[in-house]
Amino acid sequence: MLPKITLGIALLFLPLCMMAQKSNNPAAKGFNEAGSDPKAIAIADQVMEAMGGRKAWDATRYITWSFFGRRTLLWDKKAGQVRIDVPADKSTYIIDVNKETGLIKHKGNVMTQPDSIKKYAGVAKSIWINDSYWLIMPYKMKDSGVTLKYKGEMPTETGATAEVLELTFAGVGRTPENRYMVFVDKTSHLVVQWHYFKNASDEKPSIATPWENYQRQGKILISGDRGGNRKLTDVQVFESVPKEKFTVL
């Protein structure tokens, strides 16, 4: 048994250590920490570390990918800009995702009227929200409006046992009524499967896919394989891109 004075010191320093560990992956303002399970938060922090760590994620600036072969996105995380090219539709959107303004070419026509620009900038932002979540959801589990719950251990589609987190939302995004169940491998601490529920009250998921084939891009890991025909391809991370990517349609 530890002497009382030693035990007292240990108890004094334990919260400080825990606080230091939590600070490695601070939650976004508005994250529902009070309503979230401490174990779920700890697992989310493990996922962030396994993916490369918060410092590496914050330092990542430009990410590009193709969403199911339908469109290509180039996202400037730091500036909050995204370029979306939809070749089959002859459309290009270059927008500020915070202000929902920018340059718009829709079905071959360059938009010049403020109302049209606002309308299609909103469309582009919805595309970006959806497509980026499919790609980098593991980095966003402590975002504003998120509540994290620990749902215990469950088998994945491959039969492996994973720890499962439930993500629900309040007052954020385009579809706050959604719910996700995220399966985290107990050894690698990587997300290996997710279930998407269109409505939080739904008993069965609308979509259930694996998260496979993680690749290192820059200093972080990204998975683009959602099984079957659901592939996010041509994923790359850049430190710089030509200025024209965000100024020329």
N, C-alpha and C positions, 0 to 999 in steps of 0.2 A: 504493500500500500504506500502511495506517495505521501510524504509529510504534508501537513495542511498548507504550509506556506508555498510548497512546490505546486500542489494541486491548485491553489489560488492563482498562482502565476500562469499555470497552464490554461485555466478557465479564462483568465484575462486576455491571453494572447490568441485563443482559439477564434473568437469572433473577428479579430483583426485579420487573421489569416483567411477566414472565409470571405470577409469583405474584399480583401486583395484579390482573391480568386474570382469573385464576381465581377470586379472592375475590369477584368480582361475582356469581358464581353458585355458592356453596359447596355441596358435596354433602351429602346427609343422612348422619347417622351410620349406618354399616353399608353404605353404597354400596361396591361392590367396585372401588375405584379401581385396586388393584394388578393385578386381572385384566382390567381394561378397556383398550381401545386409546386412547392419547392423542388420536388424530385423532377418534375417536368422541366423546370427551368434549368436544373443542373444537367439534365440530358441534352437540352438545347445548347448549352454551353459546350458540352463535350462534342456535339456535332460541329459547332463552329470551329473548335480546335482541330478536329480531324480533317476539316475541309481546308485547313491552311492557317486558321487563326484570324481573329478580328483585325489585327493590324494589317495583315496581308489583304484582307477583304476591303478594308477602308482605303488602302493604297491602290487597289485595282481601279483603273479609270475607264478604259474603253473595252466593251465586250460586243462582239458581233456573232450572230448565229442565224441559221435558216430555220424557220418554224414549219415543220412538216413539209418542207419543199414548196410551201405556198408563198412565203414572203421572207425577206431578209431584213434584219434589224441591226443597227449600229447604235449603241447606247453610250453616251458620255455620262458616267455616274456623277462626276464632280460638278459638271455644269448643268445637269438635269435636262440634257437634250437627247433626242432620239431621232434617227432617220429610219424610215420604214419604206422599203421598195417592194411593190407588188407588181411584178412584170406582166402577169396575165391580165391585170386590170389597168395597165398603163398608168399606175398611180404611184406617187412619191409624196411622203409626208415628212417634213422636217419641223419638229415642234419642241417647244419648251414644255416639259410635262407638268411643271408647277403652275405656269401661267396659261397653258392651253392656247398658245399663240404660235405662229410660225409661217412657214412656206408650204403651200398645198398645191399639188397637181393631182386632180381626181379624174380618172378615166381620160387622161390626155389633156385635160383642160386646167390651166393655171387659174387658181382662185384669186380674185382681186377684191371682192366685196367682203367687208368685215364680218357680216353674218355668215357667209359661206365659209370663210376661214375659221371662224369660231366653231361652226358645226363640225367640219371635218377634222379640226384639231382635237375635238372631243372624241370623235371616232378613233383617231390615231392613238390617243391616250388610252382608250379602252383596249385597243389591240396590244399596246405595250404592256399594260397591266397584266393581261392574260398571258402573253407570250413570255414575259420575263419571269412570271411566277412559275410557269412550267419548267423554266431553266434553273432558277436560283432560289427556289423556295427555302432550302435549308438555311440560307443566310438571313431569312426574314422572319424567323420564328419568335423574335422578341420585338417585332415592329409595333408601332402605335395601333391601338385598338384590338390587339390580339390577347386572347386568354388561352393559357396552356394548361391542360389537364393530363395527368398520368393515368392511363387506362390499364396498366398492367402488362403482362407478357402474353403475346399471342403468336400463333404460327403464321408465317408468310405463305404465299402461294407455292413456294418451293419446299415448304415444310420446316424451314428454319425458325427458331424461336427469336422473336424480336420484342423490344420494349416499344410500347405504342403511346404516342402523344396525340391528344385531340386539340385541334386549333379551331377556335370560334372567333368571331369578329363583331365589333360594335362601332358604328359610325365611321367606317373607313372603306375605301375602295368603291367599286361599282356594284358589288354583290355581297354586302355584309351578311346576307342570310346563309351564305355557304358554310360548310363545315368540312374539315379534313381530318383523317386519321393517318398519322405518319409513323411508319414502322422503322425503327432504328436498330441496326445490328449491334449486338451486345459486345462484340469484340472490336470491330473496326470503328464503331460509333458513327457510321455513315447511314444516311437514309437509304433503305433498300426497297421500299414500296410505299405507295400512298393510296388512300381511298378518298374520292371526292363525293360529297353529298351536296346536291343542289340546294336543298333546304336543311337547316340544322336539325329539324325534327324527323327527317327521313331515316328509316331503319336500314335500308340497303343503299349502298353507294351507286351513284350514276356511272362512275368511272373508277376502275381499280387497275393500276399499272405498276410495274417494277421501276426502280431507279437503278440502272445498270451501267457498266462500262465507264466508270469514272476516269477522267483524264486530267493530267496537270496542265493548266493553262496559266502562264505567268507563275504566280506564287500560290495559286489556289487550285482546288479540285472542282471540276464541273462534270456532271452526268447529263448526257443528252439522249440516252436510250430509254424509252418508256415502253419497250416491248412492241412486237408486231410492226405495224406501219407507222407507229408514233415515234418519229425520230426528229430530234433537234440536231441538225448537222452543221458542218462548217463552223464550229465553235472556236473562236480565237479571242485572245486578250492582247491588247496593244497598249503601249505607253504613249503613243502619239498616232494621229491620223492626219491626212491632208485637210487643211482648213475648209476646202471646197465641199467636203462631205456634209458639212452643216450649213453651207451657204448657197449651194447651187442645186437646183432641182434636176 
